[in-house]
Amino acid sequence: MAKFIHAMIRVLDEARSVEFYRTAFGLEIADRFVFDDFTLIYLRNSEADIEVELTVNHDRSTPYDLGDGYGHMAFCVDDLDAEHARFTAAGLAPRKIVAFNRDGALMARFFFVQDPDGYQIEVLQRHGRYR
């Protein structure tokens, strides 16, 4: 059986991105590999085995065009309201909390935040299938 181990995104500024993911999600650098043309930074925390891989292309000076195909990454938290307040206090500019219902029952409560490179990240309350 295959195991999902990481999701990769391309970022322009390593320090800015590492600080965002540390502040927002408590992700720390697990490994960092420098090559001639690019650097790979693997971020994780103790909650999951899945890592976020940041790729920094050394010759890149302009922001990436995310196009219309990128969806989002998602993280779940125990207390969505507290996390929303923490993100706001940290200056991360989260969007408003949304409740998503299906068949008359709560399916999900969440908000989105944008990382420094424009990637959208969903933050969900642990509930139902979002564990």
C-alpha positions as MATLAB code, in Angstrom:
seq = 'MAKFIHAMIRVLDEARSVEFYRTAFGLEIADRFVFDDFTLIYLRNSEADIEVELTVNHDRSTPYDLGDGYGHMAFCVDDLDAEHARFTAAGLAPRKIVAFNRDGALMARFFFVQDPDGYQIEVLQRHGRYR';
ca = [
       0.000    0.000    0.000;
       1.314    3.466   -0.883;
       1.876    6.051    1.846;
       1.463    9.785    1.219;
       4.664   11.445    2.511;
       4.822   15.043    1.289;
       3.319   17.809   -0.802;
       5.700   20.144   -2.646;
       5.214   23.823   -3.389;
       7.620   26.239   -5.050;
       8.443   29.332   -3.013;
      10.378   32.488   -3.764;
      11.793   33.406   -0.349;
      12.881   30.542    1.919;
      13.060   32.528    5.158;
       9.660   34.163    4.652;
       7.992   30.830    3.843;
       9.639   28.910    6.689;
       8.561   31.623    9.144;
       4.974   31.560    7.834;
       4.622   27.777    8.188;
       6.283   27.856   11.620;
       3.992   30.623   12.882;
       0.802   29.307   11.291;
       1.136   25.545   11.756;
       4.078   24.854   14.049;
       6.025   23.241   11.214;
       9.771   23.101   11.716;
      12.578   22.228    9.341;
      13.083   18.459    9.383;
      15.682   18.457    6.586;
      17.261   20.946    4.229;
      19.179   19.965    1.103;
      21.062   22.494   -1.011;
      21.821   21.637   -4.645;
      23.478   23.758   -7.328;
      20.220   25.093   -8.767;
      17.677   24.635   -5.977;
      17.134   23.957   -2.280;
      14.631   21.503   -0.774;
      13.275   22.244    2.711;
      11.118   19.615    4.420;
       8.771   20.902    7.124;
       6.806   18.885    9.657;
       5.456   18.794   13.178;
       4.746   16.012   15.661;
       1.078   15.712   14.604;
       1.642   13.951   11.280;
       4.074   12.047    9.107;
       3.180   14.090    6.017;
       5.610   16.905    5.267;
       5.413   20.117    3.287;
       8.351   20.317    0.894;
       9.370   23.837   -0.043;
      11.394   24.089   -3.254;
      13.432   27.249   -3.772;
      14.868   27.615   -7.279;
      18.028   29.690   -6.905;
      17.690   31.555  -10.208;
      14.086   32.628   -9.573;
      13.433   36.306   -8.820;
       9.771   36.701   -9.770;
       6.736   35.198   -8.030;
       5.310   31.975   -9.436;
       2.086   32.070  -11.423;
      -0.116   29.599   -9.575;
      -2.509   29.391  -12.508;
      -6.038   28.107  -12.165;
      -5.224   24.467  -11.380;
      -3.969   24.751   -7.800;
      -6.529   23.818   -5.134;
      -5.300   24.028   -1.568;
      -3.600   22.253    1.326;
      -5.520   21.625    4.542;
      -4.655   21.343    8.223;
      -7.050   20.413   11.035;
      -6.983   21.887   14.533;
      -8.677   21.198   17.861;
     -10.011   24.741   18.424;
     -10.754   26.614   15.209;
     -11.874   29.805   16.938;
      -8.687   30.001   19.016;
      -6.530   29.344   15.952;
      -8.370   32.017   13.966;
      -7.726   34.493   16.793;
      -4.052   33.433   16.970;
      -3.605   33.814   13.206;
      -5.214   37.262   13.370;
      -2.966   38.345   16.277;
       0.090   37.069   14.373;
      -0.820   39.227   11.372;
      -1.504   36.249    9.079;
      -4.818   37.723    7.843;
      -7.071   34.657    7.943;
     -10.394   34.911    6.132;
     -13.633   34.559    8.071;
     -14.732   31.255    9.593;
     -17.294   29.425    7.467;
     -19.686   26.634    8.444;
     -20.378   24.133    5.668;
     -23.529   22.029    6.053;
     -24.691   18.974    4.170;
     -28.073   17.271    4.515;
     -28.920   19.528    7.440;
     -25.837   18.659    9.492;
     -22.488   20.318   10.010;
     -19.930   18.870    7.629;
     -17.076   21.296    8.338;
     -16.070   24.581    9.959;
     -13.035   26.222    8.419;
     -11.181   29.320    7.321;
      -8.588   29.951    4.659;
      -5.257   31.742    4.911;
      -2.824   32.617    2.152;
       0.901   31.900    2.436;
       3.548   34.397    1.238;
       3.573   32.884   -2.271;
      -0.199   32.976   -2.714;
      -0.999   29.354   -1.898;
      -4.378   28.936   -0.222;
      -4.450   26.846    2.950;
      -7.619   25.586    4.614;
      -7.716   25.294    8.398;
     -10.496   22.956    9.569;
     -11.986   22.218   12.964;
     -11.377   18.550   13.839;
     -14.792   17.058   13.186;
     -16.261   14.116   11.324;
     -13.910   13.020    8.535;
     -11.442   15.860    9.205;
      -9.134   14.286   11.776;
];
